[in-house]
Amino acid sequence: MEITWLGHSCFRIKGKEAIIITDPCPPETGYNLGKQQADIVTVSHPDPGHSAADAVQGSFRAIRGPGEYEIKDTYITGVSTYHDDAKGGKKGKNTVYIIEFEGVTLCHLGDLGHELSPEDSGELGNINVLFVPVGGHSTIGAKIAADLVRNLNPG
């Protein structure tokens, strides 16, 4: 498995059977994804910086919210969270994705804007690789991110 950061909250996860792109961003964010091909594209929320699926080439399946999905021997669970600390009252909802891919469990938090409750953390399960976008403006800040990593204990 090969994981490449493409910019902003966007990663390419390439395996033997599939390629996944998370939260594709447009050039207006200052990042150029290049000519990325994918089989699966996950979108955590509809903000243009995280939902530029048109920047990805090829015939792919776009996943845009909570639910359970099975595509090309990849199992994805979208868990509903919020983009702010006011239960979505300021910025709306966010989807965290748990991706079971080639024997590895990955978790992309999208633009998570709040601490996770113990119940939420438990719902995410055992994670091997955790993608934690941090910034404090539209996502969680460094302290909450560090606490979250300690609580989820990926590895």
C-alpha positions in Angstrom: 0.0 0.0 0.0 1.2 3.4 -0.9 -0.1 6.6 0.8 0.6 10.0 -0.7 -0.4 13.4 0.6 -1.6 15.5 -2.3 -2.3 18.7 -0.4 -4.9 20.2 2.0 -6.8 17.1 3.4 -6.4 15.1 0.2 -4.5 11.8 0.2 -4.1 9.1 -2.4 -4.2 5.5 -1.0 -3.0 3.1 -3.7 -3.2 -0.7 -3.3 -3.1 -3.7 -5.6 -6.8 -3.6 -6.4 -7.9 0.0 -6.0 -6.9 3.6 -5.6 -8.7 5.8 -3.1 -8.6 9.7 -3.1 -9.8 11.4 0.1 -11.3 15.0 0.1 -10.0 16.1 -3.3 -9.2 19.8 -3.4 -9.2 22.2 -6.4 -6.2 24.3 -7.5 -7.8 27.4 -5.7 -6.6 25.8 -2.4 -3.0 26.3 -3.7 -2.5 22.6 -4.4 -2.5 20.9 -7.8 -3.6 17.3 -7.7 -2.2 16.6 -11.1 -3.9 13.9 -13.2 -5.1 11.6 -10.5 -7.0 8.4 -11.3 -9.1 6.7 -8.7 -11.6 3.9 -8.2 -13.1 5.5 -5.0 -13.3 9.1 -3.9 -14.4 10.1 -0.4 -15.9 13.5 0.4 -16.1 14.5 4.1 -18.4 17.5 3.5 -19.5 19.8 0.6 -17.0 22.6 1.1 -15.2 23.2 -2.3 -11.8 22.5 -0.6 -12.9 19.0 0.2 -15.3 18.0 -2.5 -13.6 18.7 -5.9 -14.3 15.2 -7.3 -14.2 16.7 -10.8 -10.4 17.1 -10.2 -10.1 13.3 -10.3 -10.0 11.4 -13.5 -11.4 8.1 -14.5 -14.6 6.2 -13.6 -14.8 6.2 -9.9 -17.4 5.8 -7.2 -17.9 9.0 -5.1 -18.9 8.5 -1.4 -20.4 11.6 0.1 -21.8 10.8 3.5 -22.5 8.3 6.3 -23.2 4.7 5.5 -21.6 1.4 4.7 -20.0 0.8 1.3 -18.2 -2.1 -0.4 -16.3 -1.3 -3.6 -13.5 -3.4 -5.1 -12.8 -5.5 -1.9 -12.7 -2.2 0.1 -15.0 -1.7 3.0 -15.8 1.9 3.9 -17.9 3.1 6.8 -18.9 6.8 6.9 -19.6 8.1 10.4 -21.6 11.3 10.9 -19.8 14.0 12.9 -19.8 17.8 12.9 -17.6 20.4 11.2 -17.8 22.6 14.4 -18.2 22.4 18.1 -21.9 23.4 18.0 -23.3 20.1 16.6 -23.2 21.5 13.1 -24.9 24.8 14.0 -22.1 26.9 12.6 -20.6 24.9 9.7 -22.7 21.8 9.3 -21.9 18.2 9.2 -18.7 16.2 8.5 -18.2 12.5 7.7 -15.4 10.5 9.2 -14.4 7.5 7.0 -13.1 4.2 8.2 -11.5 2.4 5.3 -10.7 -1.3 5.5 -8.3 -1.9 2.7 -5.9 -4.8 2.1 -5.8 -5.8 5.7 -5.3 -2.3 7.1 -7.8 -0.1 8.8 -7.4 3.6 7.9 -9.5 6.5 9.3 -9.8 9.9 7.6 -11.3 12.5 9.9 -12.2 15.0 7.2 -12.8 18.5 8.7 -13.7 17.2 12.2 -14.5 20.3 14.3 -15.0 18.9 17.7 -13.7 16.4 20.3 -15.1 12.9 19.9 -17.1 11.4 22.7 -16.0 8.0 24.1 -19.0 6.5 22.2 -17.8 8.1 18.9 -14.3 6.9 19.5 -15.5 3.4 20.2 -17.6 3.4 17.0 -14.4 4.0 15.0 -12.9 0.8 16.2 -9.2 -0.3 16.0 -7.4 2.0 13.6 -3.9 1.3 12.0 -3.5 4.6 10.1 -5.2 7.8 11.2 -5.4 10.9 9.0 -5.9 14.0 11.3 -6.3 17.3 9.4 -5.4 20.0 12.0 -5.5 23.7 11.9 -7.8 25.2 14.5 -9.7 27.4 12.0 -12.1 25.0 10.3 -10.8 21.8 12.0 -9.7 20.8 15.4 -6.7 22.5 16.9 -3.4 20.8 18.0 -4.4 20.1 21.6 -7.7 18.3 20.6 -5.9 16.5 17.8 -3.2 15.2 20.3 -5.9 14.1 22.7 -7.8 12.4 19.9 -4.7 10.5 18.7 -4.0 9.4 22.3 -7.6 8.2 22.7 -7.8 6.4 19.4 -4.3 4.9 19.8 -3.7 4.0 16.1 -1.1 1.5 15.3 
